[in-house]
């Protein structure tokens, strides 16, 4: 930021004959950077030294725009800071900040419509959307840090990824400005009508949604960390994508996957997503997908599937949630096997019938907390079927005080009785091959 302090510093440096190192910190006009971009030959590299460069700028030929440490492009709250309108463009190592805040114009730190784009090791802060790709086929988004816009033209540049939320409201360290309402913020990474992208090792915080897929297919997202958003991963009408080894914590929902199919969601961590309607993962109308070897821990609801068909929920660890797994009555023909349930106040909740899904594969069921099935031959599979009942059901929402019964001795006694003899007219699932120890899928 070009402050009064920096103005005095430059004047003093000029008087002392030291102007060269300090003048680079001044904001250079937009036309200077745009002219340098336009003069770059296709396929060449334009390297920016440390300094603040004024945007917005547009790239219309294949090239690499690379920043050395301390290189900043500031959009001055006017549209998207960098617009990519050509294929085979790479943007690397820059700090990009202060896009416009107009959601209707999809304003972003980087807004790209060119195929085979590479966006690598940038820091994007105080922008509406961090990275917005529209109708892009092929590309890599790797190693970027994205901190969402928090509102107000006087807002400080603040690293929410390492320092937590700023102290607002009158302190000397930060300007007294109001945070943007989460619904007025853009997304960290927004992908529309795109395909064949690799999104890896990015960090996103304090945006509306962390990574948003809309009509976007055949992508891989791996090694990303998303926190303090509405939905860490939000997914609409997108198919044949893979998500693995990502970490989603402290969001309203770790992931909301909707109206999609052919997904592989494996080895992710959905933890600490809490609130009155918070989920580790919510699946709505998701079909023919595999959810495997994920951790759902310390969420209000660990895993919730509504109107989902022909999916495999295999090898997940579901622990420490208020409700471990909620299976909606409209979900059918799903296979739930080799999952581990531990320390959930309510391992499972059902809406409607509970027998429309398979709670075991041909050999292995699930490892249920407090299961009493004996394993006489030591093969890790109990000889007696395990019954898991939902004693409170929707009464938790209609009569919240009912939740005080959770974990009570009376409820645990009913649970034990149900495991020995099925109680009539009580939503119950039956696992014919319950596990007595963990067996990897």
N, C-alpha and C positions, 0 to 999 in steps of 0.2 A: 504494500500500500504506500502511495506517494504522500507521506505525511509532512507536517510542518517541521518535525524533527529532521527528516531526511533532506528537506530543502536547506535547512541551516547547515547540515553536514556537508552538502555539496558545496555551498558557498565557502565554508571554512577550508574545505579541501582544495578548492580552486585557488584560494589565497595562499595556500601552502605549497602549490604546485603539484598536488596529488589528485588531480581531477579524473584521470583515466579510470582507476578502479571504481570510483564512486559514481561516476556519471552513468555507468552501465545499469545502476539500480533505478534510474529514472524510467518512466513509462515511455516507450518509443511509439510513435504514431502508427495507426493501423495501416496506413498506406505504405509505410516503409516495409513492414513484414509482408503485406500482400504483394508488393512489387518484387520482393526477393523470391516469394513462392512462384509467382508467374514467370520469373526469369530462370527458374530451375529446369534444366533439360529433363525430358522423360527418362525415368529410371535412375536419376541422380539423387544424391543425399544433400539436404540443406540442414546444416548443423547450427543451432542457436547457442550462443554464449550466454552466460548468466546475465539476467536482466529481466525487466518487465516489458512485455510486448503487448501492444493494444490490439484486441480483436474487435469484431469478428473477422475471420478470414475464410476463404474458400479455396479448396484444392481441386483442380480440374485436370490434372495429368498424373500419371503414375510416378510416384516419387516417395522418398523417405524424409519425414520431418522429424528431426532428432534434437532433443534438448540436452545440453550439458547441465551438470548440477547447478541449480539456481535459476534456470530458464523458466519463465512464467509467461503464459498468455492469458490476459485478463479481458473478458468480453464486455466489461462495462455495463452489464445488464441489458445488452442489445442482441437478441436472437441467440442462435447457437454460436459458441465460441469458435469452433472449427467445423466447417462443413466439407465433407468429402464427397465429391461428385464424379469420381473416376475410379476404375478398378486398379488393383495392385498398389494401393497406397499404404504406407506404414507410418504410424505416429508413435514415437518412442521417447520416454524419459522426460516428459514435460510435466509441469504443474499447470493445470487448466482450471480457471475459476470464473465465477460471476457471469453465467449465462443469463438470458432473459428468463422471466418467470411466467410466461404465457403458456398454459397447458394446451390451449387450442392450436398453438403453432408447433408443438412438440419440441420446444427449445431444450438444448442439451449442451453439455460440455463438448462432446463430439457427436455430430449427427452425420451418419454415413448412408449413402445409397449406392456405393460402388462395390462390386464383387471383389472377393479375395483381399479383404482389408485385414491389416494387422494393427492392433492397438495394444502396446506392450509397455509395462512398467511406468505408467503415468499416474500422477495423483490428480484427481478431479474433485474439486471442493466447491461448495456453495453454488452448484448448478441445479437447474430444475430436474432434468434427467441427467444421469452421468454419461452413459453411452447409449445412443439410440441408433439401431440399425433397421433400415426400412428396405425390404425387397433386396436383401443382400444374399448372395450365394457364395459360400466359402469364406473362411477367414479365421483369425485367431484373436481372442481377447485374453491376455495373460498378464498376471502380476500387477494389475491396476488396483489402486486404493481410491475408493469413492466415498465421500462424505456428503450427505445431502444438504440442500439449501435450508437455512433456518429462518429466513425472512428478514426484511429490512435492509435498506441500503447502507446502514452503518454497522452491519453485523461484523464481528471479528472473524478472521480466519482462524478456525479452531480445529484441532485434531481430535475428533470424537473417538477415533479408533484407539488412541492410546491414553487420552486424558479424561474420558468420560464426558458427561454433559456439562456445558458451560454454566457458570453461575450468572444468572441474569437478574436484573432488577436493581441496579444502583451501585454495584461494586466498581472499584477503579480498574479492575483487570479487564472487564468485558463491558461492551456497550449495553445499555438497557433497551433491548428490543424483544419483541414477542416471537416465539417460534412459529414457523408456518404450521398451520393445521396439517395433519398427516394426509388428509384427502387433497390438499392443494400442492403437495410435493409431487415430484416426478419419481420415477423408478431409478434404481442404481444402474441396472443394465436392462434395456427395453428392446426386445426383438420382435419385429412385426413382419410377417410374410417372408421369412428368411429360411435358410437351410444350410446344412453342412458346415456348421460352425463349431469351433472348439473354445470353450470358456473355462479357463483354468487358473487356479491360484490367485483369484481376485478377492479383495476384502471390501465389503460394503456395509455402511452403517447410516442410520438416521435418514433413510429415504422412505418413500411410500412403500413400495415393494422392493425387495432386493434384486432378484432376477425375474423378469417377466417375459413369458413366452406367449405369443399370440399368432396362431396359424404358422408356426415355425417347426420344421421337421428335421429329423436326422442330425441332431446335434449331440455333443458330448459336453457335460459340465462336471468338472472334477476339481477337488482341492480348494473350493471356494469357502469363504467364511462370511456369513451374513448375520448381523445382529441389529437390534433396536429398530425394526421395521414393522410394517403391518403384516405382510406375508413375506417370509424369507425367500421362498420360491413360489411364484404364482404362474399358473399354467392353464391356458385356454385354447382348445381346438388345435392341439399340436400332437403329432404322432411320431412313433419310432425314435424317441430320444432316450439317452442314457445319462443318469446322474449317479456319481459314485464319489465317496470319500469327501463329501462336503459337510460343513458344520454350520448348523442353524440354531442360534440360541437367543433368548430374550426377545422374541418376536411375538406378536399377537397370535400368529400361527407359523410354525416352522415352514410348512409347505401347504399350499392349496392347489391341488391338481384336479382340473375340471374338463369334462367333455373331450377326452383324449383316449388314445389307445396305443398299445405296443410299446409301453414304457418299461425301462429297466431302472429301478431305484435300489441301489445296493451300497452297503457299507457307509451310510451317512449317519450323522449324529444330529438328532432333533431333541434338544434339551432346554429346560428352563423356560418354556413358552407358557406363560401363566396369565390368567384373567378369567372373567366370567364365561367367556366363550373361546378359550384358547386351545389350540390343538398342536400336538407334535406334527401330525400330518392329517389333512382332510382330503379325502378322495370323493369327488362327486361325478358320477357318470364316467368312470374310468374302466375300460375293459381290456382284456387280453394282455395284462401287464404283470410284471414280477416285482414284488417288494421284498427284498431279501437281505438278511444280515445287517439290518439297520438298528440303531439304538434310539429308543423312544423313552426318555427319562425325565422325570420331574416336570411333567406337563399337566395341565388340567385334564385333558383327554389325550392319551398317547397317540392312538390311531383310530380314525373314524372313517368308515366307508358307507356311502349312501348311493343307492342305485348303481352299484358296481357289479359287473358280471365277468366270470371266467378269468379271475386273477389268482395269482399264487402269492400268499403271504407266508414266507418260509424263513426260518432261522433268525427272526428278529428278537432283540432283547427289549422287553417292555417292562419297565421297572420304575417304581416310585411315583407313579401317576395317581391322580384321584380316580380316574377311570382308565384302565389299561387299553381296552379295545371296545369300541362301540360299533356294532354291525347293524346298519339300518335294515328294516324289514323289506325294502325293495332291492336289497343286494342278494344275489343268488349265484349258485354254481361256482363259488370261490373255494379255494383250497387253503386251509390254515393249518400248518404243520411245522413241527420242530422249532416253534417259538418258545421263548422262556419268559414266564410271567413271575415277577418278584416284587414284593413290597407295594403293590398297588392297593389302595383302599378297596376298590372294586375291580377285580381282574377283567370282567367283561360285562357289557350292557347290551341289551337287545331291544329292538323295536319291532313288534309284530312277531312272526314265527322265527324260531331260532334254528330250525332244522333244514333250511334251504341251502346250507353250505356244508362242505366237508371239513370236519375238524380233525382230520388225520389224513395222511397218505396211506397207501397199502401196508406200510411197515411201521411208521413212526407217527405218533401224535405230538402233543405239546407238553412242555414241562410246566405244570401248574403249581402255583404257590399253595402250600398246605395240602397237596395231594396225598391221599392215604393209600394209594394202590400199591400192593406188595410186588416186589420183583424177585420171584423165587428162583429163576434160572440165571439171574445176574446179567441179562443182556441189555439192561437199560430201559426196558419197556415193562410197564406194569401189567399184571395179569388181569386186573379188574378195570372195567371202563371207568373213566372219571366223568362226573357230572358237574357242570358249572352253571349255577343258577343266578338269575338277576332278580334279587329280592326287592329292590326299590324302583328300578326302571324309571319311567318318566315322572314318577313322584318327586324325583330330585329337582326337576324344573318347576312343577306345579306347586310343590310345597317344600321350599328350600330347607326348612327346619328339619325335614326328614333326614337330611344329610348328617345330622348329629348322631344318627344311629350307626353311621359307618364305623366298622371295626369294633362294635360293641360285642360283649360276650353273648348276648342273645342272638345276634345276627350270625356270629361264628358257630353257635350251636346249630342253628338252622342249616348253615352251610354243610356242617358235618353230617347232619341227618339226611340232607339231600344227596350227599355222596354215597350213602348206603341204600336209600330207597327213594325213588323219584316221587316228589310231592306233586299232587294233581294241580292242573291249571296254573302252573308256574313256568315262565319262560326259562327253558333249560337247554343247554347243549350237551351232547354226549361225545366224548373223545374215547373211541374204542381202544386206542393204543397209547395211553399217557406215558410220558417219559418219566423216569426216575433220576436221570442225570442228563447233562447236556450231550447231545449228539449232533455234530456239525452236519449241515446239509451237503 
